Amino acid sequence: MYDYDLLVVGSANADLVIGVERRPGAGETVLGSDLSVHPGGKGANQAVAAARLGARTALLARVGDDAYGRLLLDSQRAAGVDTVGVLVGGAPTGVALITVDPSGDNSIVVSPGANGRLTPQDVRAAASLFHASRVVSAQLEIPLETVVEVVRSLAPDSRFVLNPSPPRPLPAEVLAACDPLIVNEHEARVILGDAGVGDEPEDWARVLLAKGPRSVVVTLGSQGALVASSEGVARVASVKVDAVDTTGAGDSFTAALAWRLGAGSSLVEAAAYAARVGAVAVTRRGAQESFPTAEEVDSL
């Protein structure tokens, strides 16, 4: 019996958000809205999104001993996430500088801070969390060697989900553990590199699958998603909504999919549910505050 449906290993940032009429070009200054500060980071976002849906969730991360770190811990606990794995100190809390335009699209620059100090040793010290977790999810806002150690620390029957963001080439050991590897178009092209073929997501998914993951999910924004495994390739339809802010939508998708997989859903079923979760999230501003409950998703 697992104590946790999902263990998220990843980043925790303070999101500093400014609304702009348009994002600046090189050397350009534009005026924006008042600054707002929100709890964020891909790891922290995924943990909150899963917990809000009802998953028993734990977070392994590192924050600074500062006001932003306290903000992040408070937000995790308020959502019902177990923070026993959140380490404090070693560097300032990570910060993401986010601009959001009127269409809801965003641009993000991340200062990793304490996230860059989450080490393989921290992962090894949290062995009990890994053995207590049905599914483990990670991203790449922490050091790659730490993600490698996550793969090596998985319990024999647990499932590993990876969103390689920000994207970079991945070791074969990490790729082989992914079930699934979740990418958007940009992330797929970076990982494929010279192996990229054509403009069709089905082609990206097949080539990615050939690189070693047990399954692949390609998110396509308003076009839904595509799933690929040894059983074939299938499209998952999107839910049509009026997008307000896409910040954190991919994190809510990944969290929902990981949770549903652990609950026994098929990859297609889990992706369809995750698409609904992401659809609710983009209709609200912010990241964590936009994540829906299971009841809100069911009513969509």
N, C-alpha and C positions, 0 to 999 in steps of 0.2 A: 504494500500500500504506500503510495507516494504522499508526502506531506504537501507538496506543491504541484499544481497543474503546470506552472511555468516558472522557470528561473531565467531572468534576463541579466545578461552580463554585458555592460556597456557604459555609455557616457551619461553624465548628468550635467546639464548646463543651465545657466540663467539666460533666457532669451530676452534680448534688448531689441524691441520692435519699433520701427518707425514706418508710418504710412507715407507713400510718395505718389505723386501724379504719374511719374515715370522714373524708372531707375536711371541713375547717372551713367554717362559714358566716361571713357578715360579722360581724366583731367577736368571733369565737370562737377560742379556743385549744384545740388537741387535742394529746395526747402521741403521739409516734411512735417508730419504731425508731431504732437507731443510724444515723448518717449514713454513706452510702457514696458514693464518688466514682468516676465512670466517664467515659471519653472519649465524647463525643457531639456533637450539632449535626447538623442535617439533611444538610449537605454532607458532613461527615466520615463520618457514618453510611452514606450512600449509597456513598461510595467504598470503605469497608471491606466492605460487603455485596457489592458487585460483584466486588471482588478475591477475596473468599473463595469466590465461585462459579467463579472462574477467568478473569474478565475482565481484560484488560490495562488498568489504570486509573490515571488521574492526577487530582490534586486541586489546584484553584486556590482558595486561601483565605488568611485572615490570622489569626494567633494572636499573643498577647502574648509578650514575652520574660520568661516566668515559669514556675513549676512546672507550671501547667495546660497551658501551651503545649507544654512538653516532653512531658507525658503524651500529648497529642494527636499530636505528631509520632512518638513511639515506637509508638503504636497503629497509625498508618497504615503505617509501615514494616514492622511485624510482620505486617500483613495482606498485604503485597506491593504497596501503593500507591506510585506514584512521587510523591514530595513536592517535586519541583523547582519546582512552582508555589506552594508554601506560603510566604507572606511572614511575617516575624517582626518585631513591634514596632509602635509607634504608639499602642497602648492595651493595657490588660489583656485577657487571653483572655476570650472570652465565657463566660457561666455560665448554666446552666439549673437552676432550682429545681423539683424534681419530687416530687409526692406520689403514692403508689400505694396503692390500697385493696385489700382482700382479693380482690375480683373480678378484679383486674388492670387496672382502669381507672386512668388517670392524669390529673393536672392539672399544667400546666407554666407557669412564668413565666420569661422569658428576659431576661437582661441582655446586650445585643449585644456590648459591649466592642469588641474588634478587628474583629469582623465588620462593624460599622458604618463602618469605615475601609477596607474593600475597595472601591476606587474604579474608575470607568470607565478611568482611566489605567492602573491595574493590569491591567485586562483587555486594553487595547491593547498593553501591554508583553509580554503572554503570547501574542501572535499565533501564534507557532510551535506552541504547544500546541493551538490551535484547528485549525490546518491539519493537525495530526497525528492528529486524533481523529475516529472514525467517528460517534459520538453524543456530544452535549453535554447534560448535565442540570443544572438549576438549581432553586432554591427562593427563598423571599422572606424569609429571615433575613439577607439582605444588602440594601443600598440598591437601590431599584427602578431608579434610573438606571444602576446597575451591571448589572442584568439586561438592561436595554435595550441596553447596549453589548455584552453577550454575544450577543444576537440579531444585532447588526450585525457581529459578528466571526466568525460562523459560516463555515466553509468551504463552497463551493458545493454539495457533495454530502453534507454531514453532516446529521444529524437532530437536532432540538431537542426535549427533553422537559422539561416544567415542572410541578412540584407547587407551586401558589401558597399556601404555608403559611409564616407566618400570612397569611390571605387579605386581599386588598384589590382594589379595581377595577384592571383592567389596561389599559394602552394598546393600541390596535388593532394597533400594530406587533408587540408581544409576542404577542398572541393569534394573529395570523396565522402566526407561526412555529411554534406548538406542534403537535407531531405525535408523541404526544398531549399534551393538557392533562389532568393527573391530579388529581382532586378527591375529597374525601369529601363527605358531605351538608352539613356546616357550610360548607366552602369553596365548594361549588356555590351555596348560598343567598346568600353574601356577594357573589360575582361576578355572580350573576344580578340581585341587587337587586330593583328594581320589576318586572323582567321575569320573576320567578319564577312558575311555573305549577304548580298542583296539588301532590300529594304523591308522585307516581310518579317514580322515578329516570329512567325512559325519557323523561319530559317534560323533566326538567332537562337530560339529555344532548342532546336535540334543540335546545333553546333555546341551550345553551352552544355547540353546533356552529354555530348560525346567527350567533353573535357573531364567528366567524372562524377558530377553530382548524381544522387539517386533520383532527384526530381528537380524541376525548374518551374518557377512562376515568373512571368513577365507582366508587370503592371503597365497599363496603357492609358491611364488617366480616364478621361471621359469615355474612352472606348472599351473600358472594362479591363480584363486580364486574360492571359493565356497560360495554360498549365501544360507541362510536358513531363512524361515519365516513360517507363518501359511499356506502359499500356497505350501510349499514343499521345497526340496533341489535341487539346480542346480549348475552345474559346469560352470565356465567362462574361456574360453581358454586364454592362454597367447599369446603375440606377440614375436616371436623369434628374438632376437637381440644379439649382442656381448656386454656383460656387461663390463664396464670399472670401475665403482664405484657405489656401491649400497647406499652410504650415502644419506639419505633424500628421497629415492625412496618410502618408505612406507608413508611418510608425503605427498608426491605429490599424491599418490593413494587416501589417505583419503580425502584430500582437493577436488580432482576432483569428487570423489563419493558424498561427501556432497553437493557440488554445483549442480551437475546434479540431485540429489534427489529433491533439492529445486526448480529446474526448471521443475519438473514434470516427470522426467524419472522414470521408474520402477527400482527396486533394481537390477535386472539382467542387464538392460541397463546401469545403472549408473556404476556398477562394470566393465562391459566390456569397457566402456569409460575410467574409472580410470586405468584399466590394460594397456591401450595404453599410457596414460600419464606416468605411471611408467616405461614403456618400453623405452620411449624416455629419461627419466631422467637417467637411468642406463648407457646410452651410453656416458655420459658426466661426467667429474670429478666435485666433490664438491656437495653441497646440493642446495642452492637457485639458484646458477648460472646454474644448470643443468635443471631447471624446464622449460618446453616448453610453448609456446603460443598455443592458440587454432588452429591457422593456421598450426603450426608444427605438432600437433597431427593429424589433418585432412590429412596431407600429408604422414603420416606413412603408 
